[in-house]
Amino acid sequence: MTKTSQDEFGLLGVMFTVIGWLFIFSAIVVVASSIVGSVAKDSGPLGIWLRTSR
């Protein structure tokens, strides 16, 4: 993917590819932290374990 962008747009294509991947990774971090936060507030066994394990 980076090679194609570099061939078509040069350094600007590489930078757009890197920025795109950074958006994807940041979205993964936000979604994962939201899921863990919701599970930790749950009253089930996993939520209790997450709240008490330190």
Short mmCIF file of the C-alpha atoms (twelve columns), coordinates in Angstrom:
data_MODEL
# 
_entry.id   MODEL 
# 
loop_
_atom_site.group_PDB 
_atom_site.id 
_atom_site.type_symbol 
_atom_site.label_atom_id 
_atom_site.label_alt_id 
_atom_site.label_comp_id 
_atom_site.label_asym_id 
_atom_site.label_seq_id 
_atom_site.Cartn_x 
_atom_site.Cartn_y 
_atom_site.Cartn_z 
_atom_site.pdbx_PDB_model_num 
ATOM 1  C CA . MET A 1  0.000   0.000   0.000  1 
ATOM 2  C CA . THR A 2  2.796   2.417   0.854  1 
ATOM 3  C CA . LYS A 3  4.711   1.445   -2.294 1 
ATOM 4  C CA . THR A 4  1.719   2.265   -4.489 1 
ATOM 5  C CA . SER A 5  1.180   5.587   -2.743 1 
ATOM 6  C CA . GLN A 6  4.855   6.421   -3.065 1 
ATOM 7  C CA . ASP A 7  4.855   5.550   -6.760 1 
ATOM 8  C CA . GLU A 8  1.799   7.699   -7.454 1 
ATOM 9  C CA . PHE A 9  2.273   10.683  -5.119 1 
ATOM 10 C CA . GLY A 10 5.844   10.540  -3.821 1 
ATOM 11 C CA . LEU A 11 6.523   11.565  -0.247 1 
ATOM 12 C CA . LEU A 12 3.039   13.067  0.100  1 
ATOM 13 C CA . GLY A 13 1.491   9.654   -0.589 1 
ATOM 14 C CA . VAL A 14 3.640   8.037   2.088  1 
ATOM 15 C CA . MET A 15 2.621   10.702  4.601  1 
ATOM 16 C CA . PHE A 16 -1.093  10.192  3.828  1 
ATOM 17 C CA . THR A 17 -0.632  6.445   4.318  1 
ATOM 18 C CA . VAL A 18 1.068   6.957   7.687  1 
ATOM 19 C CA . ILE A 19 -1.628  9.381   8.830  1 
ATOM 20 C CA . GLY A 20 -4.305  6.908   7.759  1 
ATOM 21 C CA . TRP A 21 -2.713  4.131   9.797  1 
ATOM 22 C CA . LEU A 22 -2.443  6.442   12.808 1 
ATOM 23 C CA . PHE A 23 -6.190  7.139   12.584 1 
ATOM 24 C CA . ILE A 24 -6.888  3.399   12.458 1 
ATOM 25 C CA . PHE A 25 -4.672  2.651   15.467 1 
ATOM 26 C CA . SER A 26 -6.172  5.509   17.474 1 
ATOM 27 C CA . ALA A 27 -9.677  4.246   16.700 1 
ATOM 28 C CA . ILE A 28 -8.666  0.786   17.931 1 
ATOM 29 C CA . VAL A 29 -7.351  2.248   21.190 1 
ATOM 30 C CA . VAL A 30 -10.527 4.282   21.751 1 
ATOM 31 C CA . VAL A 31 -12.839 1.333   21.051 1 
ATOM 32 C CA . ALA A 32 -10.795 -1.046  23.218 1 
ATOM 33 C CA . SER A 33 -10.726 1.364   26.145 1 
ATOM 34 C CA . SER A 34 -14.481 1.919   25.845 1 
ATOM 35 C CA . ILE A 35 -15.131 -1.823  25.897 1 
ATOM 36 C CA . VAL A 36 -12.853 -2.405  28.888 1 
ATOM 37 C CA . GLY A 37 -14.448 0.525   30.725 1 
ATOM 38 C CA . SER A 38 -17.920 -0.883  30.148 1 
ATOM 39 C CA . VAL A 39 -16.920 -4.388  31.190 1 
ATOM 40 C CA . ALA A 40 -15.193 -3.081  34.327 1 
ATOM 41 C CA . LYS A 41 -18.397 -1.342  35.437 1 
ATOM 42 C CA . ASP A 42 -20.429 -4.512  34.899 1 
ATOM 43 C CA . SER A 43 -21.531 -6.469  37.968 1 
ATOM 44 C CA . GLY A 44 -20.543 -9.818  36.468 1 
ATOM 45 C CA . PRO A 45 -17.498 -11.872 37.457 1 
ATOM 46 C CA . LEU A 46 -15.226 -10.279 34.851 1 
ATOM 47 C CA . GLY A 47 -16.170 -6.785  35.990 1 
ATOM 48 C CA . ILE A 48 -15.560 -7.680  39.616 1 
ATOM 49 C CA . TRP A 49 -12.192 -9.201  38.721 1 
ATOM 50 C CA . LEU A 50 -11.155 -6.103  36.750 1 
ATOM 51 C CA . ARG A 51 -12.143 -3.779  39.585 1 
ATOM 52 C CA . THR A 52 -10.356 -5.751  42.288 1 
ATOM 53 C CA . SER A 53 -7.162  -6.813  40.478 1 
ATOM 54 C CA . ARG A 54 -4.419  -4.259  41.035 1 
# 
